[in-house]
Amino acid sequence: MIRTIRIAGFGGQGVMLTGQLIAYAANMQGLYSLWVPTYGPETRGGTANCSVVVSDKPIYSPVFQKSDDLLVFNEPSLAKFADRVKDDGNVFFNSSLIKQNVDISHAHVYPVPMTELAQSLDKPQVANMVMLGAYLKKVDIFKEDVIIESLKYFLGKKKMSMLPINQKALCIGYETV
């Protein structure tokens, strides 16, 4: 089993954290993973994307041309990466910000109103967790408790008070698709 995932959006949308969570969760489940970040010239507000490779065997290169899964948080990222998804792959897009008709005939396409749903929780910062929840439901690689433990690790003691709202965002995303 090998799974290639690309996550893309603006800096500040939680692109990197989402990728790190997936990679860390894979390791916690006994899988191999690689996470490779790519930043634009600005950090917050600039473009950002990351690649994650998850496998049950050692991974010798983090490089891939086309991904199995694409999670896009904004329209410029969709324009850049939509054609870099494998046939029969998955595209999850932020339908709150991407209003155009997303027609990628060779892949399964899932609109996720991640921004709107996060705002309905009065915490726009958890939009990435909404998207992650939708992704986790469709891909079904990770156990829920492993994702929560990974989230606890990245929140740390200082931000542990954010765990319940992040869990709620994951659940809402899971229920959306």
Summary of the structure (lengths in Angstrom):
residues: 177
radius of gyration: 14.9
end to end distance: 24.1
largest distance: 44.4
contacts: 602
relative contact order: 0.17
helix: 43%
strand: 27%
